[in-house]
Amino acid sequence: MVDTKMTKSAGEHWVCSVLSRLNWGAALTRDGLERTDILAVRADDSRTMIEVQVKSANGVTPKTSWPVTPKAQLPAQTSREWFVFVALPQEPHERPRSFIIPRNVVAAATWIVHQDWLTDPDAVQGKRNVGVDRARVSMWTWAGYEDQWGLLEESAYDAPILLPPKLRELALDPRVGLPPDHPWNDSLPFW
């Protein structure tokens, strides 16, 4: 699968199918809704709704990564905003890998990973100058969130932080820190 629109579509449909199997009524939104690809309500409690943005990538390797655009790095506006990062295998008969992550975690982790890469003191001077608007986040960052579909049952604000411990250390490092408008600037949670 080379076409990026087909990759995006495959990931979104995969997420809808899993949500349906987990008793969520899932619907794809029209193109142009900037923060949400899927709206879903619990079939047994229509008051519980989630907003999901899907990021899809081809290939399942240790180097698999996803671009995280500036709009995707914005903090959550509600407690029901989630991302699902999907890694589509090369073989169509194999199962995709899915990582279910609260929006605020995605915003923080993207900044931390990018700033660490950008300001790495061991990097050759002048070679790393790409802004956070072109950030990419690798699969290892999301590993703790793999198949954590049960998180969707609760508030994204209360979900456990399952990032690698190294990212917390980097968030405390003045060289890296957190995005200026991120809610964790008030109180960095433990993980």
C-alpha positions as protocol buffer text, in pm:
chain_id: "A"
residue {
  index: 1
  type: MET
  ca { x: 0 y: 0 z: 0 }
}
residue {
  index: 2
  type: VAL
  ca { x: 182 y: 312 z: -121 }
}
residue {
  index: 3
  type: ASP
  ca { x: -96 y: 568 z: -163 }
}
residue {
  index: 4
  type: THR
  ca { x: -114 y: 777 z: 157 }
}
residue {
  index: 5
  type: LYS
  ca { x: -491 y: 823 z: 125 }
}
residue {
  index: 6
  type: MET
  ca { x: -533 y: 445 z: 112 }
}
residue {
  index: 7
  type: THR
  ca { x: -309 y: 407 z: 417 }
}
residue {
  index: 8
  type: LYS
  ca { x: -515 y: 666 z: 604 }
}
residue {
  index: 9
  type: SER
  ca { x: -840 y: 501 z: 500 }
}
residue {
  index: 10
  type: ALA
  ca { x: -719 y: 152 z: 595 }
}
residue {
  index: 11
  type: GLY
  ca { x: -620 y: 272 z: 941 }
}
residue {
  index: 12
  type: GLU
  ca { x: -946 y: 455 z: 1002 }
}
residue {
  index: 13
  type: HIS
  ca { x: -1156 y: 158 z: 894 }
}
residue {
  index: 14
  type: TRP
  ca { x: -945 y: -77 z: 1109 }
}
residue {
  index: 15
  type: VAL
  ca { x: -1011 y: 142 z: 1415 }
}
residue {
  index: 16
  type: CYS
  ca { x: -1384 y: 156 z: 1338 }
}
residue {
  index: 17
  type: SER
  ca { x: -1399 y: -222 z: 1313 }
}
residue {
  index: 18
  type: VAL
  ca { x: -1224 y: -272 z: 1647 }
}
residue {
  index: 19
  type: LEU
  ca { x: -1445 y: -11 z: 1815 }
}
residue {
  index: 20
  type: SER
  ca { x: -1755 y: -185 z: 1680 }
}
residue {
  index: 21
  type: ARG
  ca { x: -1637 y: -517 z: 1821 }
}
residue {
  index: 22
  type: LEU
  ca { x: -1590 y: -343 z: 2157 }
}
residue {
  index: 23
  type: ASN
  ca { x: -1952 y: -220 z: 2161 }
}
residue {
  index: 24
  type: TRP
  ca { x: -1890 y: 131 z: 2033 }
}
residue {
  index: 25
  type: GLY
  ca { x: -2107 y: 276 z: 1757 }
}
residue {
  index: 26
  type: ALA
  ca { x: -1833 y: 428 z: 1542 }
}
residue {
  index: 27
  type: ALA
  ca { x: -1874 y: 668 z: 1251 }
}
residue {
  index: 28
  type: LEU
  ca { x: -1613 y: 825 z: 1027 }
}
residue {
  index: 29
  type: THR
  ca { x: -1636 y: 1203 z: 1007 }
}
residue {
  index: 30
  type: ARG
  ca { x: -1619 y: 1393 z: 682 }
}
residue {
  index: 31
  type: ASP
  ca { x: -1282 y: 1519 z: 565 }
}
residue {
  index: 32
  type: GLY
  ca { x: -1210 y: 1862 z: 700 }
}
residue {
  index: 33
  type: LEU
  ca { x: -1291 y: 1803 z: 1066 }
}
residue {
  index: 34
  type: GLU
  ca { x: -944 y: 1891 z: 1192 }
}
residue {
  index: 35
  type: ARG
  ca { x: -930 y: 1712 z: 1530 }
}
residue {
  index: 36
  type: THR
  ca { x: -1147 y: 1406 z: 1479 }
}
residue {
  index: 37
  type: ASP
  ca { x: -1157 y: 1122 z: 1226 }
}
residue {
  index: 38
  type: ILE
  ca { x: -1404 y: 903 z: 1418 }
}
residue {
  index: 39
  type: LEU
  ca { x: -1688 y: 980 z: 1657 }
}
residue {
  index: 40
  type: ALA
  ca { x: -1810 y: 688 z: 1866 }
}
residue {
  index: 41
  type: VAL
  ca { x: -2073 y: 633 z: 2132 }
}
residue {
  index: 42
  type: ARG
  ca { x: -2114 y: 338 z: 2364 }
}
residue {
  index: 43
  type: ALA
  ca { x: -2394 y: 114 z: 2238 }
}
residue {
  index: 44
  type: ASP
  ca { x: -2509 y: 53 z: 2597 }
}
residue {
  index: 45
  type: ASP
  ca { x: -2474 y: 415 z: 2716 }
}
residue {
  index: 46
  type: SER
  ca { x: -2522 y: 678 z: 2448 }
}
residue {
  index: 47
  type: ARG
  ca { x: -2405 y: 951 z: 2690 }
}
residue {
  index: 48
  type: THR
  ca { x: -2048 y: 821 z: 2660 }
}
residue {
  index: 49
  type: MET
  ca { x: -1886 y: 956 z: 2346 }
}
residue {
  index: 50
  type: ILE
  ca { x: -1526 y: 967 z: 2226 }
}
residue {
  index: 51
  type: GLU
  ca { x: -1345 y: 1164 z: 1957 }
}
residue {
  index: 52
  type: VAL
  ca { x: -1065 y: 974 z: 1785 }
}
residue {
  index: 53
  type: GLN
  ca { x: -793 y: 1094 z: 1553 }
}
residue {
  index: 54
  type: VAL
  ca { x: -621 y: 815 z: 1361 }
}
residue {
  index: 55
  type: LYS
  ca { x: -260 y: 821 z: 1241 }
}
residue {
  index: 56
  type: SER
  ca { x: -164 y: 536 z: 1008 }
}
residue {
  index: 57
  type: ALA
  ca { x: 175 y: 416 z: 888 }
}
residue {
  index: 58
  type: ASN
  ca { x: 282 y: 134 z: 661 }
}
residue {
  index: 59
  type: GLY
  ca { x: 513 y: -128 z: 798 }
}
residue {
  index: 60
  type: VAL
  ca { x: 574 y: -278 z: 1137 }
}
residue {
  index: 61
  type: THR
  ca { x: 942 y: -238 z: 1221 }
}
residue {
  index: 62
  type: PRO
  ca { x: 1134 y: -81 z: 1509 }
}
residue {
  index: 63
  type: LYS
  ca { x: 1177 y: 224 z: 1282 }
}
residue {
  index: 64
  type: THR
  ca { x: 805 y: 269 z: 1212 }
}
residue {
  index: 65
  type: SER
  ca { x: 710 y: 629 z: 1287 }
}
residue {
  index: 66
  type: TRP
  ca { x: 421 y: 868 z: 1235 }
}
residue {
  index: 67
  type: PRO
  ca { x: 425 y: 1237 z: 1148 }
}
residue {
  index: 68
  type: VAL
  ca { x: 246 y: 1441 z: 1414 }
}
residue {
  index: 69
  type: THR
  ca { x: 131 y: 1770 z: 1264 }
}
residue {
  index: 70
  type: PRO
  ca { x: 102 y: 2098 z: 1457 }
}
residue {
  index: 71
  type: LYS
  ca { x: -277 y: 2064 z: 1483 }
}
residue {
  index: 72
  type: ALA
  ca { x: -234 y: 1713 z: 1624 }
}
residue {
  index: 73
  type: GLN
  ca { x: 0 y: 1857 z: 1887 }
}
residue {
  index: 74
  type: LEU
  ca { x: -263 y: 2089 z: 2032 }
}
residue {
  index: 75
  type: PRO
  ca { x: -376 y: 2009 z: 2388 }
}
residue {
  index: 76
  type: ALA
  ca { x: -712 y: 1842 z: 2444 }
}
residue {
  index: 77
  type: GLN
  ca { x: -1027 y: 2055 z: 2460 }
}
residue {
  index: 78
  type: THR
  ca { x: -1232 y: 1776 z: 2621 }
}
residue {
  index: 79
  type: SER
  ca { x: -1167 y: 1467 z: 2831 }
}
residue {
  index: 80
  type: ARG
  ca { x: -1281 y: 1243 z: 2546 }
}
residue {
  index: 81
  type: GLU
  ca { x: -1008 y: 1313 z: 2287 }
}
residue {
  index: 82
  type: TRP
  ca { x: -793 y: 1018 z: 2183 }
}
residue {
  index: 83
  type: PHE
  ca { x: -545 y: 916 z: 1918 }
}
residue {
  index: 84
  type: VAL
  ca { x: -506 y: 572 z: 1773 }
}
residue {
  index: 85
  type: PHE
  ca { x: -174 y: 517 z: 1597 }
}
residue {
  index: 86
  type: VAL
  ca { x: -201 y: 224 z: 1355 }
}
residue {
  index: 87
  type: ALA
  ca { x: 93 y: 34 z: 1206 }
}
residue {
  index: 88
  type: LEU
  ca { x: -28 y: -154 z: 900 }
}
residue {
  index: 89
  type: PRO
  ca { x: 169 y: -471 z: 822 }
}
residue {
  index: 90
  type: GLN
  ca { x: 306 y: -537 z: 475 }
}
residue {
  index: 91
  type: GLU
  ca { x: 99 y: -854 z: 442 }
}
residue {
  index: 92
  type: PRO
  ca { x: -275 y: -774 z: 422 }
}
residue {
  index: 93
  type: HIS
  ca { x: -370 y: -1093 z: 610 }
}
residue {
  index: 94
  type: GLU
  ca { x: -167 y: -989 z: 916 }
}
residue {
  index: 95
  type: ARG
  ca { x: -322 y: -791 z: 1202 }
}
residue {
  index: 96
  type: PRO
  ca { x: -236 y: -418 z: 1233 }
}
residue {
  index: 97
  type: ARG
  ca { x: -82 y: -291 z: 1556 }
}
residue {
  index: 98
  type: SER
  ca { x: -273 y: -21 z: 1741 }
}
residue {
  index: 99
  type: PHE
  ca { x: -169 y: 227 z: 2010 }
}
residue {
  index: 100
  type: ILE
  ca { x: -449 y: 408 z: 2199 }
}
residue {
  index: 101
  type: ILE
  ca { x: -326 y: 736 z: 2352 }
}
residue {
  index: 102
  type: PRO
  ca { x: -487 y: 1043 z: 2515 }
}
residue {
  index: 103
  type: ARG
  ca { x: -439 y: 1363 z: 2314 }
}
residue {
  index: 104
  type: ASN
  ca { x: -247 y: 1542 z: 2592 }
}
residue {
  index: 105
  type: VAL
  ca { x: 0 y: 1254 z: 2607 }
}
residue {
  index: 106
  type: VAL
  ca { x: 53 y: 1275 z: 2230 }
}
residue {
  index: 107
  type: ALA
  ca { x: 112 y: 1652 z: 2251 }
}
residue {
  index: 108
  type: ALA
  ca { x: 367 y: 1617 z: 2531 }
}
residue {
  index: 109
  type: ALA
  ca { x: 549 y: 1312 z: 2392 }
}
residue {
  index: 110
  type: THR
  ca { x: 578 y: 1463 z: 2044 }
}
residue {
  index: 111
  type: TRP
  ca { x: 738 y: 1778 z: 2182 }
}
residue {
  index: 112
  type: ILE
  ca { x: 973 y: 1584 z: 2412 }
}
residue {
  index: 113
  type: VAL
  ca { x: 1089 y: 1344 z: 2141 }
}
residue {
  index: 114
  type: HIS
  ca { x: 1137 y: 1620 z: 1886 }
}
residue {
  index: 115
  type: GLN
  ca { x: 1315 y: 1864 z: 2118 }
}
residue {
  index: 116
  type: ASP
  ca { x: 1546 y: 1587 z: 2240 }
}
residue {
  index: 117
  type: TRP
  ca { x: 1635 y: 1505 z: 1879 }
}
residue {
  index: 118
  type: LEU
  ca { x: 1668 y: 1872 z: 1780 }
}
residue {
  index: 119
  type: THR
  ca { x: 1889 y: 1975 z: 2073 }
}
residue {
  index: 120
  type: ASP
  ca { x: 2093 y: 1655 z: 2107 }
}
residue {
  index: 121
  type: PRO
  ca { x: 2438 y: 1776 z: 2216 }
}
residue {
  index: 122
  type: ASP
  ca { x: 2602 y: 1483 z: 2033 }
}
residue {
  index: 123
  type: ALA
  ca { x: 2449 y: 1577 z: 1697 }
}
residue {
  index: 124
  type: VAL
  ca { x: 2662 y: 1756 z: 1436 }
}
residue {
  index: 125
  type: GLN
  ca { x: 2602 y: 2130 z: 1460 }
}
residue {
  index: 126
  type: GLY
  ca { x: 2369 y: 2269 z: 1191 }
}
residue {
  index: 127
  type: LYS
  ca { x: 2242 y: 1929 z: 1075 }
}
residue {
  index: 128
  type: ARG
  ca { x: 1921 y: 1928 z: 1279 }
}
residue {
  index: 129
  type: ASN
  ca { x: 1703 y: 2230 z: 1209 }
}
residue {
  index: 130
  type: VAL
  ca { x: 1356 y: 2089 z: 1136 }
}
residue {
  index: 131
  type: GLY
  ca { x: 1084 y: 2251 z: 1346 }
}
residue {
  index: 132
  type: VAL
  ca { x: 831 y: 2069 z: 1561 }
}
residue {
  index: 133
  type: ASP
  ca { x: 580 y: 2115 z: 1277 }
}
residue {
  index: 134
  type: ARG
  ca { x: 763 y: 1827 z: 1101 }
}
residue {
  index: 135
  type: ALA
  ca { x: 793 y: 1603 z: 1408 }
}
residue {
  index: 136
  type: ARG
  ca { x: 783 y: 1225 z: 1377 }
}
residue {
  index: 137
  type: VAL
  ca { x: 730 y: 986 z: 1667 }
}
residue {
  index: 138
  type: SER
  ca { x: 855 y: 627 z: 1660 }
}
residue {
  index: 139
  type: MET
  ca { x: 672 y: 317 z: 1772 }
}
residue {
  index: 140
  type: TRP
  ca { x: 892 y: 268 z: 2081 }
}
residue {
  index: 141
  type: THR
  ca { x: 743 y: 589 z: 2228 }
}
residue {
  index: 142
  type: TRP
  ca { x: 390 y: 444 z: 2217 }
}
residue {
  index: 143
  type: ALA
  ca { x: 478 y: 84 z: 2314 }
}
residue {
  index: 144
  type: GLY
  ca { x: 303 y: 103 z: 2655 }
}
residue {
  index: 145
  type: TYR
  ca { x: -23 y: 195 z: 2484 }
}
residue {
  index: 146
  type: GLU
  ca { x: -39 y: -101 z: 2246 }
}
residue {
  index: 147
  type: ASP
  ca { x: -390 y: -251 z: 2238 }
}
residue {
  index: 148
  type: GLN
  ca { x: -502 y: -45 z: 2539 }
}
residue {
  index: 149
  type: TRP
  ca { x: -857 y: -20 z: 2405 }
}
residue {
  index: 150
  type: GLY
  ca { x: -1001 y: -34 z: 2758 }
}
residue {
  index: 151
  type: LEU
  ca { x: -865 y: 315 z: 2826 }
}
residue {
  index: 152
  type: LEU
  ca { x: -1143 y: 454 z: 2607 }
}
residue {
  index: 153
  type: GLU
  ca { x: -1397 y: 367 z: 2878 }
}
residue {
  index: 154
  type: GLU
  ca { x: -1268 y: 645 z: 3105 }
}
residue {
  index: 155
  type: SER
  ca { x: -1170 y: 1009 z: 3084 }
}
residue {
  index: 156
  type: ALA
  ca { x: -857 y: 1070 z: 2877 }
}
residue {
  index: 157
  type: TYR
  ca { x: -747 y: 1309 z: 3152 }
}
residue {
  index: 158
  type: ASP
  ca { x: -744 y: 1022 z: 3404 }
}
residue {
  index: 159
  type: ALA
  ca { x: -576 y: 761 z: 3183 }
}
residue {
  index: 160
  type: PRO
  ca { x: -244 y: 626 z: 3308 }
}
residue {
  index: 161
  type: ILE
  ca { x: 67 y: 763 z: 3145 }
}
residue {
  index: 162
  type: LEU
  ca { x: 240 y: 469 z: 2981 }
}
residue {
  index: 163
  type: LEU
  ca { x: 529 y: 650 z: 2814 }
}
residue {
  index: 164
  type: PRO
  ca { x: 890 y: 535 z: 2858 }
}
residue {
  index: 165
  type: PRO
  ca { x: 1036 y: 674 z: 3187 }
}
residue {
  index: 166
  type: LYS
  ca { x: 1314 y: 843 z: 2988 }
}
residue {
  index: 167
  type: LEU
  ca { x: 1056 y: 1088 z: 2847 }
}
residue {
  index: 168
  type: ARG
  ca { x: 968 y: 1211 z: 3198 }
}
residue {
  index: 169
  type: GLU
  ca { x: 1338 y: 1277 z: 3266 }
}
residue {
  index: 170
  type: LEU
  ca { x: 1359 y: 1470 z: 2937 }
}
residue {
  index: 171
  type: ALA
  ca { x: 1046 y: 1672 z: 3024 }
}
residue {
  index: 172
  type: LEU
  ca { x: 1228 y: 1789 z: 3338 }
}
residue {
  index: 173
  type: ASP
  ca { x: 1544 y: 1873 z: 3143 }
}
residue {
  index: 174
  type: PRO
  ca { x: 1563 y: 2248 z: 3053 }
}
residue {
  index: 175
  type: ARG
  ca { x: 1709 y: 2148 z: 2714 }
}
residue {
  index: 176
  type: VAL
  ca { x: 1382 y: 1969 z: 2626 }
}
residue {
  index: 177
  type: GLY
  ca { x: 1090 y: 2056 z: 2856 }
}
residue {
  index: 178
  type: LEU
  ca { x: 723 y: 2062 z: 2753 }
}
residue {
  index: 179
  type: PRO
  ca { x: 525 y: 2266 z: 2499 }
}
residue {
  index: 180
  type: PRO
  ca { x: 457 y: 2617 z: 2634 }
}
residue {
  index: 181
  type: ASP
  ca { x: 78 y: 2575 z: 2648 }
}
residue {
  index: 182
  type: HIS
  ca { x: 66 y: 2216 z: 2775 }
}
residue {
  index: 183
  type: PRO
  ca { x: -140 y: 2144 z: 3091 }
}
residue {
  index: 184
  type: TRP
  ca { x: 145 y: 1938 z: 3241 }
}
residue {
  index: 185
  type: ASN
  ca { x: 347 y: 2258 z: 3285 }
}
residue {
  index: 186
  type: ASP
  ca { x: 139 y: 2322 z: 3600 }
}
residue {
  index: 187
  type: SER
  ca { x: 217 y: 1980 z: 3745 }
}
residue {
  index: 188
  type: LEU
  ca { x: 412 y: 1710 z: 3565 }
}
residue {
  index: 189
  type: PRO
  ca { x: 247 y: 1372 z: 3640 }
}
residue {
  index: 190
  type: PHE
  ca { x: 447 y: 1068 z: 3747 }
}
residue {
  index: 191
  type: TRP
  ca { x: 503 y: 771 z: 3519 }
}
